[in-house]
Amino acid sequence: MSGVARRSPRLVAAIPELRDWVRGRRAAGERIALVPTMGALHEGHLALVDEARRRAERVVMSLFVNPLQFGPTEDLARYPRDPEGDRALAAGRGVDLLFAPEAAAMYPPDSEVRVVPGPTAERWEGAARPGHFAGVLTVVAKLFHLVEPDVACFGRKDIQQVVLIRQMVRDLDWPLDLVVVPTVRERDGLALSSRNRYLTSEQRRDALGLSRALGAAHEAWGFGEHRAERIEARIREVLARFPGVRPEYIAITDSATLYPVQMVDGGTVIALAARVGGTRLIDNIILGEGLA
């Protein structure tokens, strides 16, 4: 709505200070957009900020590596963190407030209540990462409660997360607009991810297998293939050309429920998870939209 501000965003770690700022903006009649992140910002996060600024006068971005969504064998300790770089990038796109709390502020020692998702969380990412989505929904619910945004922006790359957050918003009657922003990619098709910085140059070349396989699936559908099993076979054929890629799952699903389908059509979601070296990557495509 307003022009991009180049001033440094206000940095807040304490919940009472965040709430005071939000109350002041609301008293001034301003709409507030929320962009939740775990930091290590890249152009994909900044595209969320751009969309948020189109829809609200003020943008709050969270920078919080949420421990609840990491399993005991996952990369919480080594997850990339760059607070100074994040602040500079956020300033360049016009973020008004960065909320960067400590874990103890979000989850005090006696904290025990969690948001528990339903069956949609039990497949795909949920099966690969038990408890992950309870952690995601809990932190997002807390952020919605603290910021009370009019708009919240999320990226489509985490498509199962988006489906579950949309369900939570609907089921718990949150009065906000949930906006899903297309995946941002490098020129060669690799989906942007904070974890890409873990990849060696050789691993990065192999990581292109994910987008190449999804592109091949879209092409097969465009030429008239509608059988999910044949689409999956085509994906596996392409992935096999990239020796460093170890697929975890190939999901060909309904877009609203993420239930598997036997026949595909425009709007069908195809999602992948794979390991490249020690790095776990995800990507997806919606048939009819191509590699967004």
Backbone as CSV, one residue per row, in Angstrom:
resi,resn,N_x,N_y,N_z,CA_x,CA_y,CA_z,C_x,C_y,C_z
1,MET,0.817,-1.196,0.000,0.000,0.000,0.000,0.862,1.261,0.000
2,SER,1.756,1.363,0.982,2.635,2.515,1.047,3.942,2.194,0.360
3,GLY,4.741,3.218,0.022,6.008,3.013,-0.639,6.993,2.305,0.273
4,VAL,7.998,1.677,-0.328,8.969,0.922,0.445,9.838,1.858,1.262
5,ALA,9.909,1.611,2.555,10.748,2.406,3.442,12.132,1.796,3.496
6,ARG,13.157,2.637,3.521,14.532,2.130,3.566,15.124,2.213,4.959
7,ARG,14.354,2.681,5.926,14.873,2.742,7.278,15.002,1.334,7.847
8,SER,15.860,1.205,8.833,16.032,-0.088,9.478,14.773,-0.442,10.259
9,PRO,14.302,-1.683,10.153,13.089,-2.048,10.904,13.354,-2.056,12.399
10,ARG,12.313,-1.812,13.148,12.419,-1.918,14.599,12.641,-3.377,14.969
11,LEU,13.594,-3.637,15.838,13.914,-4.992,16.272,13.368,-5.209,17.675
12,VAL,12.518,-6.208,17.832,11.832,-6.470,19.093,12.024,-7.937,19.469
13,ALA,12.370,-8.173,20.713,12.491,-9.544,21.206,11.453,-9.877,22.268
14,ALA,10.913,-8.856,22.946,9.997,-9.068,24.065,8.547,-9.013,23.592
15,ILE,7.747,-9.946,24.065,6.337,-10.004,23.667,5.574,-8.745,24.069
16,PRO,5.738,-8.187,25.284,4.994,-6.967,25.621,5.315,-5.804,24.675
17,GLU,6.574,-5.678,24.259,6.938,-4.603,23.334,6.276,-4.800,21.974
18,LEU,6.228,-6.047,21.516,5.529,-6.339,20.262,4.069,-5.944,20.361
19,ARG,3.427,-6.308,21.449,2.001,-6.010,21.595,1.748,-4.504,21.682
20,ASP,2.628,-3.781,22.348,2.478,-2.326,22.413,2.554,-1.717,21.015
21,TRP,3.495,-2.181,20.223,3.648,-1.653,18.861,2.405,-1.957,18.028
22,VAL,1.911,-3.181,18.123,0.724,-3.568,17.365,-0.468,-2.712,17.773
23,ARG,-0.643,-2.487,19.087,-1.769,-1.656,19.542,-1.672,-0.251,18.970
24,GLY,-0.468,0.296,18.925,-0.293,1.634,18.366,-0.665,1.702,16.901
25,ARG,-0.283,0.687,16.137,-0.601,0.690,14.705,-2.102,0.534,14.486
26,ARG,-2.719,-0.297,15.307,-4.164,-0.477,15.160,-4.912,0.799,15.532
27,ALA,-4.436,1.478,16.574,-5.073,2.734,16.972,-4.986,3.771,15.862
28,ALA,-3.954,3.670,15.022,-3.798,4.595,13.892,-4.601,4.138,12.674
29,GLY,-5.323,3.031,12.807,-6.168,2.547,11.714,-5.415,1.835,10.612
30,GLU,-4.227,1.321,10.911,-3.404,0.682,9.886,-3.614,-0.829,9.852
31,ARG,-3.603,-1.382,8.644,-3.642,-2.831,8.468,-2.241,-3.388,8.694
32,ILE,-2.198,-4.596,9.270,-0.924,-5.233,9.600,-0.834,-6.564,8.877
33,ALA,0.318,-6.790,8.239,0.600,-8.081,7.600,1.724,-8.772,8.349
34,LEU,1.632,-10.083,8.443,2.641,-10.892,9.120,3.334,-11.802,8.113
35,VAL,4.663,-11.842,8.196,5.472,-12.764,7.397,6.291,-13.607,8.369
36,PRO,5.838,-14.813,8.698,6.603,-15.669,9.624,7.797,-16.304,8.911
37,THR,8.983,-16.238,9.520,10.164,-16.893,8.946,11.024,-17.445,10.078
38,MET,11.996,-18.281,9.678,13.008,-18.735,10.614,14.341,-18.048,10.324
39,GLY,14.286,-16.907,9.622,15.503,-16.181,9.318,16.272,-16.824,8.181
40,ALA,17.592,-16.498,8.081,18.409,-16.922,6.936,17.693,-16.534,5.648
41,LEU,17.334,-15.262,5.557,16.434,-14.788,4.516,17.043,-14.909,3.119
42,HIS,16.165,-15.141,2.152,16.535,-15.138,0.739,15.390,-14.504,-0.037
43,GLU,15.517,-14.481,-1.348,14.542,-13.782,-2.179,13.139,-14.362,-2.039
44,GLY,13.028,-15.640,-1.708,11.705,-16.211,-1.485,10.995,-15.557,-0.319
45,HIS,11.719,-15.335,0.801,11.130,-14.629,1.941,10.771,-13.186,1.561
46,LEU,11.652,-12.558,0.788,11.430,-11.158,0.452,10.243,-10.990,-0.499
47,ALA,9.962,-12.016,-1.307,8.751,-11.975,-2.134,7.503,-11.976,-1.259
48,LEU,7.559,-12.654,-0.108,6.439,-12.603,0.837,6.261,-11.191,1.387
49,VAL,7.383,-10.522,1.664,7.311,-9.138,2.151,6.689,-8.235,1.092
50,ASP,7.106,-8.417,-0.160,6.542,-7.588,-1.235,5.024,-7.742,-1.299
51,GLU,4.560,-8.987,-1.200,3.111,-9.219,-1.233,2.443,-8.628,-0.001
52,ALA,3.084,-8.757,1.149,2.523,-8.191,2.382,2.376,-6.682,2.269
53,ARG,3.354,-6.024,1.679,3.288,-4.563,1.554,2.191,-4.124,0.593
54,ARG,1.865,-4.976,-0.362,0.760,-4.645,-1.260,-0.590,-4.703,-0.556
55,ARG,-0.641,-5.403,0.569,-1.919,-5.670,1.214,-2.097,-4.978,2.562
56,ALA,-1.060,-4.329,3.072,-1.167,-3.709,4.400,-0.197,-2.543,4.502
57,GLU,-0.510,-1.642,5.442,0.384,-0.497,5.670,1.626,-0.872,6.456
58,ARG,1.528,-1.888,7.311,2.649,-2.267,8.164,2.941,-3.759,8.011
59,VAL,4.230,-4.097,8.023,4.658,-5.488,7.876,5.483,-5.890,9.088
60,VAL,5.050,-6.954,9.730,5.808,-7.594,10.812,6.396,-8.885,10.267
61,MET,7.701,-9.049,10.447,8.353,-10.301,10.083,8.908,-10.948,11.349
62,SER,8.644,-12.231,11.532,9.253,-12.949,12.655,10.529,-13.629,12.187
63,LEU,11.530,-13.612,13.045,12.796,-14.330,12.839,12.952,-15.259,14.038
64,PHE,12.509,-16.489,13.891,12.510,-17.391,15.031,12.709,-18.815,14.553
65,VAL,13.842,-19.407,14.891,14.097,-20.807,14.564,13.354,-21.634,15.609
66,ASN,12.225,-22.163,15.199,11.266,-22.782,16.109,11.693,-24.195,16.507
67,PRO,12.126,-24.407,17.746,12.627,-25.741,18.116,11.565,-26.826,18.065
68,LEU,10.289,-26.458,18.209,9.247,-27.482,18.249,9.096,-28.238,16.933
69,GLN,9.512,-27.641,15.823,9.285,-28.300,14.544,10.482,-29.119,14.067
70,PHE,11.520,-29.219,14.904,12.689,-30.028,14.580,12.655,-31.316,15.393
71,GLY,12.921,-32.436,14.725,13.035,-33.707,15.426,14.403,-33.857,16.070
72,PRO,14.594,-34.881,16.886,15.856,-35.056,17.617,17.061,-35.298,16.719
73,THR,16.852,-35.783,15.490,17.976,-36.039,14.578,18.090,-34.975,13.492
74,GLU,17.302,-33.890,13.602,17.297,-32.870,12.557,18.279,-31.738,12.877
75,ASP,18.304,-30.726,12.000,19.412,-29.773,11.985,19.145,-28.482,12.757
76,LEU,18.505,-28.565,13.912,18.231,-27.356,14.689,19.512,-26.595,15.018
77,ALA,20.523,-27.284,15.539,21.742,-26.600,15.978,22.485,-25.952,14.817
78,ARG,22.450,-26.582,13.649,23.203,-26.048,12.519,22.343,-25.290,11.525
79,TYR,21.055,-25.107,11.846,20.195,-24.368,10.922,20.793,-22.978,10.727
80,PRO,20.895,-22.496,9.482,21.610,-21.231,9.236,20.962,-20.047,9.940
81,ARG,21.814,-19.215,10.518,21.362,-18.008,11.208,22.243,-16.843,10.776
82,ASP,21.617,-15.735,10.428,22.343,-14.542,9.982,21.548,-13.308,10.373
83,PRO,21.468,-12.984,11.668,20.588,-11.900,12.113,20.922,-10.543,11.511
84,GLU,22.209,-10.227,11.359,22.567,-8.928,10.784,22.201,-8.866,9.302
85,GLY,22.515,-9.928,8.590,22.132,-9.970,7.184,20.625,-9.921,7.001
86,ASP,19.894,-10.631,7.872,18.432,-10.614,7.797,17.886,-9.204,7.997
87,ARG,18.451,-8.491,8.951,17.950,-7.143,9.233,18.184,-6.220,8.041
88,ALA,19.334,-6.359,7.398,19.632,-5.524,6.234,18.681,-5.846,5.077
89,LEU,18.448,-7.135,4.830,17.534,-7.501,3.746,16.116,-7.043,4.042
90,ALA,15.683,-7.198,5.289,14.331,-6.766,5.665,14.177,-5.259,5.495
91,ALA,15.216,-4.503,5.854,15.160,-3.050,5.698,15.029,-2.667,4.232
92,GLY,15.751,-3.365,3.377,15.715,-3.046,1.959,14.369,-3.274,1.318
93,ARG,13.537,-4.134,1.919,12.210,-4.401,1.367,11.114,-3.689,2.129
94,GLY,11.449,-2.966,3.201,10.441,-2.164,3.875,9.701,-2.843,5.003
95,VAL,10.314,-3.846,5.644,9.714,-4.435,6.848,9.713,-3.374,7.951
96,ASP,8.613,-3.280,8.687,8.497,-2.271,9.745,8.999,-2.779,11.087
97,LEU,8.750,-4.051,11.390,9.154,-4.595,12.684,9.625,-6.022,12.516
98,LEU,10.782,-6.325,13.104,11.300,-7.680,13.176,11.094,-8.194,14.592
99,PHE,10.382,-9.299,14.696,10.152,-9.929,15.991,11.078,-11.125,16.088
100,ALA,12.085,-11.026,16.956,13.109,-12.061,17.080,13.217,-12.507,18.530
101,PRO,12.254,-13.281,19.014,12.243,-13.681,20.426,13.220,-14.818,20.713
102,GLU,13.584,-14.960,21.962,14.299,-16.146,22.412,13.293,-17.290,22.585
103,ALA,13.790,-18.512,22.509,12.904,-19.672,22.657,12.194,-19.666,24.001
104,ALA,12.861,-19.188,25.045,12.260,-19.183,26.378,11.080,-18.222,26.465
105,ALA,11.079,-17.185,25.628,9.945,-16.262,25.616,8.729,-16.898,24.950
106,MET,8.970,-17.676,23.903,7.861,-18.321,23.194,7.376,-19.569,23.916
107,TYR,8.310,-20.280,24.565,7.965,-21.517,25.250,8.597,-21.502,26.644
108,PRO,7.947,-20.858,27.598,8.474,-20.875,28.968,8.608,-22.306,29.487
109,PRO,9.405,-22.512,30.524,9.659,-23.880,31.014,8.400,-24.670,31.358
110,ASP,7.332,-23.981,31.794,6.113,-24.703,32.167,5.108,-24.788,31.018
111,SER,5.539,-24.407,29.804,4.646,-24.452,28.640,4.347,-25.896,28.272
112,GLU,3.060,-26.216,28.040,2.715,-27.597,27.684,1.629,-27.718,26.624
113,VAL,0.898,-26.646,26.325,-0.198,-26.730,25.356,0.369,-26.622,23.936
114,ARG,-0.079,-27.505,23.052,0.352,-27.516,21.662,-0.874,-27.625,20.750
115,VAL,-0.735,-27.153,19.530,-1.781,-27.319,18.523,-1.539,-28.654,17.823
116,VAL,-2.496,-29.552,17.914,-2.342,-30.892,17.352,-3.155,-30.983,16.063
117,PRO,-2.497,-31.195,14.922,-3.233,-31.277,13.659,-3.923,-32.613,13.490
118,GLY,-4.764,-32.687,12.457,-5.505,-33.907,12.175,-4.819,-34.767,11.124
119,PRO,-5.596,-35.605,10.435,-5.031,-36.602,9.523,-4.208,-36.027,8.371
120,THR,-4.497,-34.795,7.951,-3.743,-34.207,6.837,-2.258,-34.093,7.171
121,ALA,-1.938,-34.063,8.456,-0.541,-33.946,8.884,0.161,-35.290,8.997
122,GLU,-0.542,-36.386,8.768,0.049,-37.702,8.988,0.751,-38.266,7.762
123,ARG,0.546,-37.620,6.598,1.157,-38.108,5.358,2.376,-37.257,4.996
124,TRP,3.127,-37.747,4.025,4.196,-36.996,3.382,5.189,-36.408,4.390
125,GLU,5.219,-35.090,4.526,6.160,-34.492,5.478,5.886,-34.955,6.903
126,GLY,4.623,-35.117,7.239,4.272,-35.544,8.586,4.773,-36.938,8.905
127,ALA,4.738,-37.836,7.919,5.247,-39.192,8.124,6.768,-39.194,8.213
128,ALA,7.396,-38.342,7.414,8.861,-38.279,7.416,9.404,-37.562,8.647
129,ARG,8.620,-36.639,9.189,9.087,-35.813,10.311,8.017,-35.805,11.408
130,PRO,7.896,-36.886,12.172,6.844,-36.966,13.196,6.908,-35.781,14.162
131,GLY,5.742,-35.185,14.407,5.656,-34.054,15.317,5.951,-32.709,14.691
132,HIS,6.446,-32.722,13.457,6.840,-31.471,12.800,5.681,-30.481,12.714
133,PHE,4.532,-30.948,12.254,3.448,-30.009,12.006,2.776,-29.522,13.293
134,ALA,2.826,-30.310,14.358,2.358,-29.789,15.647,3.215,-28.592,16.053
135,GLY,4.528,-28.685,15.809,5.419,-27.568,16.109,5.146,-26.369,15.228
136,VAL,4.915,-26.611,13.941,4.623,-25.511,13.014,3.331,-24.804,13.401
137,LEU,2.263,-25.579,13.597,0.972,-24.959,13.896,0.995,-24.249,15.242
138,THR,1.726,-24.775,16.203,1.795,-24.120,17.506,2.465,-22.762,17.395
139,VAL,3.595,-22.682,16.701,4.278,-21.388,16.604,3.475,-20.411,15.751
140,VAL,2.850,-20.887,14.697,2.039,-19.982,13.864,0.834,-19.482,14.650
141,ALA,0.208,-20.356,15.420,-0.919,-19.924,16.252,-0.478,-18.861,17.253
142,LYS,0.681,-19.039,17.863,1.184,-18.042,18.810,1.445,-16.711,18.103
143,LEU,2.029,-16.763,16.914,2.301,-15.529,16.179,1.001,-14.833,15.774
144,PHE,0.015,-15.604,15.344,-1.285,-15.007,15.018,-1.884,-14.336,16.256
145,HIS,-1.755,-14.979,17.392,-2.309,-14.450,18.629,-1.586,-13.165,19.054
146,LEU,-0.266,-13.144,18.896,0.519,-11.999,19.350,0.387,-10.799,18.417
147,VAL,0.394,-11.042,17.116,0.395,-9.944,16.137,-1.023,-9.562,15.721
148,GLU,-1.944,-10.501,15.770,-3.319,-10.275,15.303,-3.324,-9.645,13.911
149,PRO,-2.671,-10.294,12.946,-2.551,-9.679,11.622,-3.861,-9.688,10.848
150,ASP,-3.976,-8.732,9.946,-5.074,-8.744,8.984,-4.767,-9.699,7.833
151,VAL,-3.474,-9.843,7.543,-2.996,-10.658,6.434,-1.780,-11.442,6.922
152,ALA,-1.661,-12.696,6.486,-0.453,-13.477,6.752,-0.012,-14.114,5.448
153,CYS,1.293,-14.016,5.141,1.819,-14.479,3.864,2.756,-15.664,4.073
154,PHE,2.532,-16.723,3.273,3.337,-17.932,3.327,3.729,-18.335,1.909
155,GLY,4.819,-19.086,1.796,5.287,-19.542,0.496,4.714,-20.886,0.118
156,ARG,4.510,-21.081,-1.174,3.912,-22.320,-1.661,4.879,-23.494,-1.626
157,LYS,6.171,-23.247,-1.499,7.114,-24.367,-1.489,6.794,-25.337,-0.359
158,ASP,6.374,-24.810,0.792,5.964,-25.661,1.921,4.460,-25.924,1.813
159,ILE,4.065,-26.673,0.801,2.646,-26.719,0.446,1.808,-27.449,1.485
160,GLN,2.337,-28.489,2.115,1.552,-29.182,3.141,1.371,-28.274,4.360
161,GLN,2.393,-27.526,4.687,2.276,-26.539,5.762,1.172,-25.540,5.466
162,VAL,1.126,-25.051,4.229,0.102,-24.074,3.839,-1.292,-24.666,3.975
163,VAL,-1.463,-25.905,3.514,-2.775,-26.562,3.607,-3.209,-26.674,5.067
164,LEU,-2.287,-27.040,5.944,-2.623,-27.210,7.357,-2.889,-25.877,8.041
165,ILE,-2.134,-24.855,7.711,-2.386,-23.540,8.310,-3.729,-23.003,7.829
166,ARG,-4.044,-23.213,6.559,-5.357,-22.793,6.058,-6.472,-23.507,6.826
167,GLN,-6.276,-24.802,7.077,-7.269,-25.566,7.840,-7.390,-25.023,9.256
168,MET,-6.261,-24.696,9.885,-6.289,-24.150,11.241,-7.017,-22.806,11.278
169,VAL,-6.734,-21.953,10.311,-7.413,-20.654,10.244,-8.916,-20.846,10.123
170,ARG,-9.320,-21.794,9.282,-10.752,-22.050,9.089,-11.370,-22.669,10.338
171,ASP,-10.713,-23.680,10.898,-11.297,-24.407,12.019,-11.359,-23.564,13.293
172,LEU,-10.384,-22.675,13.482,-10.333,-21.854,14.698,-10.848,-20.442,14.471
173,ASP,-11.393,-20.187,13.282,-12.072,-18.917,12.984,-11.176,-17.696,13.187
174,TRP,-9.942,-17.785,12.685,-9.076,-16.612,12.755,-9.513,-15.592,11.716
175,PRO,-9.712,-14.334,12.108,-10.185,-13.312,11.166,-9.023,-12.686,10.387
176,LEU,-8.440,-13.467,9.493,-7.327,-12.946,8.709,-7.364,-13.542,7.308
177,ASP,-6.676,-12.866,6.382,-6.533,-13.354,5.021,-5.211,-14.102,4.917
178,LEU,-5.286,-15.349,4.498,-4.085,-16.154,4.308,-3.700,-16.084,2.831
179,VAL,-2.511,-15.585,2.557,-2.051,-15.382,1.190,-0.897,-16.342,0.914
180,VAL,-1.002,-17.083,-0.176,0.034,-18.036,-0.569,0.767,-17.475,-1.786
181,VAL,2.082,-17.330,-1.648,2.916,-16.709,-2.676,3.674,-17.796,-3.429
182,PRO,3.703,-17.743,-4.766,4.399,-18.778,-5.541,5.861,-18.936,-5.144
183,THR,6.368,-20.143,-5.344,7.764,-20.453,-5.053,8.686,-19.592,-5.909
184,VAL,9.729,-19.069,-5.286,10.742,-18.306,-6.013,11.902,-19.246,-6.326
185,ARG,12.398,-19.168,-7.564,13.433,-20.087,-8.022,14.643,-19.340,-8.573
186,GLU,15.775,-20.032,-8.544,16.937,-19.550,-9.275,16.645,-19.649,-10.771
187,ARG,17.473,-19.013,-11.585,17.235,-19.038,-13.024,17.234,-20.457,-13.589
188,ASP,17.993,-21.352,-12.972,18.049,-22.729,-13.469,16.939,-23.606,-12.908
189,GLY,16.055,-23.044,-12.099,14.888,-23.781,-11.625,14.952,-24.229,-10.183
190,LEU,16.121,-24.183,-9.545,16.226,-24.635,-8.160,15.379,-23.757,-7.248
191,ALA,14.499,-24.384,-6.465,13.661,-23.626,-5.522,14.541,-23.050,-4.424
192,LEU,14.336,-21.767,-4.120,15.119,-21.134,-3.076,14.781,-21.751,-1.725
193,SER,15.814,-21.968,-0.926,15.669,-22.530,0.413,16.858,-22.090,1.237
194,SER,16.621,-21.827,2.516,17.731,-21.503,3.401,18.729,-22.651,3.474
195,ARG,18.252,-23.875,3.273,19.135,-25.040,3.348,20.015,-25.210,2.112
196,ASN,19.736,-24.465,1.040,20.576,-24.581,-0.151,22.031,-24.222,0.146
197,ARG,22.238,-23.402,1.171,23.611,-22.997,1.473,24.446,-24.148,2.029
198,TYR,23.799,-25.244,2.388,24.542,-26.429,2.821,25.178,-27.168,1.641
199,LEU,24.678,-26.952,0.423,25.047,-27.767,-0.720,26.421,-27.385,-1.264
200,THR,27.224,-28.383,-1.595,28.439,-28.141,-2.358,28.045,-27.848,-3.810
201,SER,28.997,-27.423,-4.622,28.677,-27.132,-6.024,28.181,-28.380,-6.748
202,GLU,28.773,-29.528,-6.453,28.317,-30.768,-7.081,26.923,-31.146,-6.582
203,GLN,26.676,-30.993,-5.292,25.355,-31.308,-4.752,24.292,-30.364,-5.302
204,ARG,24.677,-29.118,-5.512,23.705,-28.179,-6.064,23.278,-28.611,-7.472
205,ARG,24.219,-29.115,-8.261,23.862,-29.613,-9.592,22.893,-30.782,-9.478
206,ASP,23.145,-31.668,-8.521,22.221,-32.782,-8.325,20.855,-32.300,-7.844
207,ALA,20.839,-31.250,-7.017,19.576,-30.744,-6.481,18.639,-30.263,-7.583
208,LEU,19.196,-29.920,-8.740,18.345,-29.523,-9.863,17.446,-30.665,-10.324
209,GLY,17.763,-31.890,-9.904,16.918,-33.018,-10.275,15.483,-32.864,-9.826
210,LEU,15.265,-32.191,-8.684,13.891,-32.045,-8.193,13.053,-31.226,-9.164
211,SER,13.545,-30.046,-9.539,12.755,-29.200,-10.441,12.692,-29.801,-11.841
212,ARG,13.759,-30.480,-12.259,13.726,-31.132,-13.582,12.658,-32.221,-13.608
213,ALA,12.563,-32.992,-12.542,11.575,-34.071,-12.484,10.152,-33.510,-12.466
214,LEU,9.954,-32.450,-11.702,8.630,-31.830,-11.671,8.266,-31.241,-13.027
215,GLY,9.242,-30.622,-13.686,8.983,-30.092,-15.017,8.632,-31.186,-16.004
216,ALA,9.302,-32.336,-15.890,8.988,-33.460,-16.772,7.577,-33.987,-16.502
217,ALA,7.170,-33.993,-15.235,5.812,-34.428,-14.901,4.781,-33.489,-15.520
218,HIS,5.034,-32.205,-15.435,4.103,-31.229,-16.018,4.039,-31.393,-17.530
219,GLU,5.183,-31.640,-18.136,5.222,-31.838,-19.584,4.439,-33.088,-19.983
220,ALA,4.603,-34.181,-19.237,3.878,-35.412,-19.547,2.375,-35.195,-19.457
221,TRP,1.950,-34.477,-18.421,0.520,-34.170,-18.285,0.055,-33.313,-19.467
222,GLY,0.882,-32.329,-19.852,0.517,-31.474,-20.976,0.351,-32.234,-22.272
223,PHE,1.075,-33.360,-22.410,0.948,-34.202,-23.605,-0.146,-35.248,-23.476
224,GLY,-0.912,-35.179,-22.379,-2.092,-36.028,-22.280,-2.025,-37.179,-21.296
225,GLU,-0.939,-37.282,-20.517,-0.853,-38.353,-19.536,-1.621,-37.961,-18.272
226,HIS,-2.582,-38.783,-17.869,-3.393,-38.485,-16.688,-3.295,-39.555,-15.594
227,ARG,-2.540,-40.609,-15.818,-2.421,-41.667,-14.825,-1.294,-41.323,-13.848
228,ALA,-1.646,-41.282,-12.584,-0.663,-40.887,-11.574,0.542,-41.828,-11.568
229,GLU,0.305,-43.125,-11.757,1.418,-44.072,-11.713,2.407,-43.822,-12.848
230,ARG,1.924,-43.387,-14.002,2.817,-43.089,-15.119,3.559,-41.780,-14.884
231,ILE,2.880,-40.821,-14.280,3.538,-39.557,-13.931,4.652,-39.824,-12.918
232,GLU,4.365,-40.665,-11.924,5.383,-40.986,-10.927,6.564,-41.697,-11.566
233,ALA,6.295,-42.606,-12.494,7.381,-43.315,-13.173,8.267,-42.339,-13.939
234,ARG,7.657,-41.344,-14.543,8.432,-40.334,-15.275,9.304,-39.530,-14.310
235,ILE,8.762,-39.189,-13.164,9.538,-38.455,-12.154,10.738,-39.272,-11.709
236,ARG,10.526,-40.554,-11.424,11.622,-41.411,-10.967,12.682,-41.577,-12.060
237,GLU,12.231,-41.632,-13.286,13.165,-41.754,-14.403,14.102,-40.545,-14.461
238,VAL,13.553,-39.362,-14.287,14.381,-38.152,-14.330,15.283,-38.075,-13.105
239,LEU,14.747,-38.364,-11.923,15.563,-38.299,-10.709,16.750,-39.257,-10.777
240,ALA,16.576,-40.388,-11.469,17.653,-41.370,-11.557,18.860,-40.831,-12.320
241,ARG,18.659,-39.768,-13.081,19.769,-39.172,-13.826,20.660,-38.308,-12.933
242,PHE,20.226,-38.084,-11.706,20.973,-37.242,-10.777,21.417,-38.126,-9.614
243,PRO,22.623,-38.678,-9.688,23.027,-39.730,-8.746,23.077,-39.299,-7.294
244,GLY,23.193,-38.007,-7.040,23.259,-37.561,-5.653,21.917,-37.374,-4.988
245,VAL,20.832,-37.602,-5.709,19.478,-37.389,-5.165,18.924,-38.707,-4.641
246,ARG,18.505,-38.706,-3.378,17.877,-39.878,-2.770,16.430,-39.519,-2.414
247,PRO,15.467,-39.896,-3.254,14.072,-39.504,-2.997,13.536,-40.107,-1.704
248,GLU,12.755,-39.315,-0.981,12.053,-39.819,0.215,10.592,-40.125,-0.105
249,TYR,9.940,-39.236,-0.833,8.574,-39.521,-1.270,8.261,-38.720,-2.527
250,ILE,7.309,-39.243,-3.280,6.714,-38.542,-4.417,5.214,-38.564,-4.161
251,ALA,4.634,-37.407,-3.916,3.216,-37.301,-3.569,2.455,-36.693,-4.748
252,ILE,1.456,-37.402,-5.232,0.594,-36.913,-6.313,-0.809,-36.859,-5.724
253,THR,-1.299,-35.650,-5.469,-2.429,-35.502,-4.548,-3.459,-34.472,-4.992
254,ASP,-4.602,-34.563,-4.356,-5.617,-33.524,-4.423,-5.085,-32.260,-3.740
255,SER,-5.373,-31.106,-4.306,-4.781,-29.870,-3.789,-5.350,-29.434,-2.448
256,ALA,-6.582,-29.777,-2.163,-7.213,-29.315,-0.922,-6.933,-30.243,0.247
257,THR,-6.889,-31.554,-0.019,-6.771,-32.526,1.067,-5.401,-33.191,1.147
258,LEU,-4.647,-33.126,0.047,-3.365,-33.823,-0.085,-3.513,-35.342,-0.002
259,TYR,-4.724,-35.838,-0.273,-4.905,-37.278,-0.411,-4.388,-37.716,-1.784
260,PRO,-3.783,-38.899,-1.859,-3.296,-39.386,-3.160,-4.439,-39.539,-4.158
261,VAL,-4.118,-39.304,-5.425,-5.093,-39.499,-6.505,-4.520,-40.500,-7.498
262,GLN,-5.405,-41.173,-8.219,-4.969,-42.118,-9.250,-4.930,-41.477,-10.627
263,MET,-5.761,-40.445,-10.798,-5.798,-39.716,-12.066,-5.515,-38.244,-11.782
264,VAL,-4.706,-37.616,-12.600,-4.332,-36.222,-12.381,-5.045,-35.321,-13.373
265,ASP,-5.143,-34.053,-12.983,-5.744,-33.044,-13.848,-5.219,-31.691,-13.410
266,GLY,-5.671,-30.638,-14.077,-5.258,-29.310,-13.677,-5.592,-29.065,-12.211
267,GLY,-4.621,-28.597,-11.444,-4.810,-28.373,-10.019,-4.233,-29.470,-9.146
268,THR,-3.912,-30.631,-9.721,-3.276,-31.693,-8.943,-1.917,-31.217,-8.430
269,VAL,-1.608,-31.545,-7.189,-0.323,-31.203,-6.583,0.626,-32.391,-6.715
270,ILE,1.843,-32.110,-7.150,2.909,-33.108,-7.123,4.018,-32.548,-6.255
271,ALA,4.322,-33.244,-5.168,5.319,-32.781,-4.206,6.404,-33.832,-4.045
272,LEU,7.629,-33.363,-3.857,8.786,-34.234,-3.695,9.535,-33.874,-2.429
273,ALA,10.159,-34.870,-1.820,11.178,-34.660,-0.799,12.337,-35.581,-1.127
274,ALA,13.547,-35.069,-0.974,14.727,-35.872,-1.286,15.903,-35.357,-0.486
275,ARG,16.868,-36.215,-0.314,18.130,-35.810,0.304,19.195,-35.713,-0.782
276,VAL,19.956,-34.646,-0.681,21.101,-34.434,-1.559,22.291,-34.254,-0.636
277,GLY,23.178,-35.239,-0.589,24.178,-35.248,0.458,23.467,-35.370,1.797
278,GLY,23.825,-34.512,2.725,23.154,-34.524,4.020,22.019,-33.542,4.129
279,THR,21.623,-32.923,3.014,20.620,-31.861,3.030,19.289,-32.377,2.513
280,ARG,18.233,-32.103,3.267,16.895,-32.534,2.861,16.192,-31.361,2.180
281,LEU,15.697,-31.587,0.959,15.047,-30.552,0.172,13.639,-30.991,-0.201
282,ILE,12.747,-30.001,-0.349,11.395,-30.266,-0.825,11.074,-29.320,-1.973
283,ASP,10.133,-29.740,-2.806,9.678,-28.904,-3.918,8.317,-29.430,-4.348
284,ASN,7.602,-28.655,-5.135,6.301,-29.107,-5.620,5.895,-28.323,-6.850
285,ILE,4.874,-28.823,-7.486,4.299,-28.181,-8.659,2.791,-28.385,-8.615
286,ILE,2.061,-27.438,-9.167,0.624,-27.594,-9.360,0.384,-27.701,-10.862
287,LEU,-0.183,-28.815,-11.294,-0.399,-29.005,-12.718,-1.308,-27.909,-13.267
288,GLY,-0.890,-27.355,-14.386,-1.598,-26.225,-14.976,-0.934,-24.905,-14.684
289,GLU,-0.066,-24.874,-13.666,0.630,-23.635,-13.334,2.114,-23.693,-13.670
290,GLY,2.655,-24.885,-13.863,4.067,-25.008,-14.162,4.928,-24.754,-12.945
291,LEU,6.227,-24.589,-13.192,7.167,-24.333,-12.090,7.061,-22.891,-11.665
292,ALA,6.199,-22.635,-10.658,5.997,-21.254,-10.183,7.255,-20.753,-9.526
